[in-house]
Amino acid sequence: MAGKSTPATALLGQRGIAHQVHAYEHDPRSESYGLEAADALGQPPQQVFKTLVADVDGELVVGVVPVTGQLDLKALAAARGGKKAKLADMGAAERATGYVAGGISPLGQKKRLPVVVDSSAEQFATIFCSAGRRGLEIELAPAELVRLLDARVADIAG
């Protein structure tokens, strides 16, 4: 897997979790990394998920939602038992996860953050999420993602 190894893919390999890594040529002019990934991989955009870092009452939390939707910050806060959420500062998100914006994976983060996965993921046998680099996606069963991350599943996409 030369050139495709990231902390996210390494974690999946260490844990023996079935997954596939898909690479595509990232266009630096792209304004939507998630929609670019869906198009490049020929996948329905509702099956490709983006990873967003938010601040919920002072705690960084990861929301995983379809690239076709937005992260519902109120719903994310409620899913974490919090009152208020806002998107995290990009620098804070990059420092906490160890990934650059547009390539943040919910897996293999530098600091393990709480994760909430949108419930729409459960309708698919597999979903796609960032492998930790722009132009690299992981395909895996949503139940495996939730189990590995000890994530909560909730309606967090708006």
C-alpha angles and dihedrals in degrees: 000000000000112000092011100080117114132152087265095054091041091054092051091049093049091051094045093236116163110245144138127224117218122194127195136170107269115218108217089209092061114119096195115047093186097050089044089055093048092050095044092049095042092237130140106263092229088064093053114080132202126212117227127181118216136179111237110188091327097317122107111236131179121229118195112199138158114275088237092065142050129246109259100221095194091052091047091052090049092049089055094044091250135131106220136024135182132173110273122247108269092236092051091048092050094047094048096045101034090227132105122246110273090031103055110137124198086223130073097011121174090237114028106238127191111265133210117190120201112249092234087078089073092069092068130072087218135010133197125233135164117289090208101276135070107261095027126095134179121218115204143141111281091226089058091050091050093046095047094048095038083232129174119236116219143143098271102143118099 
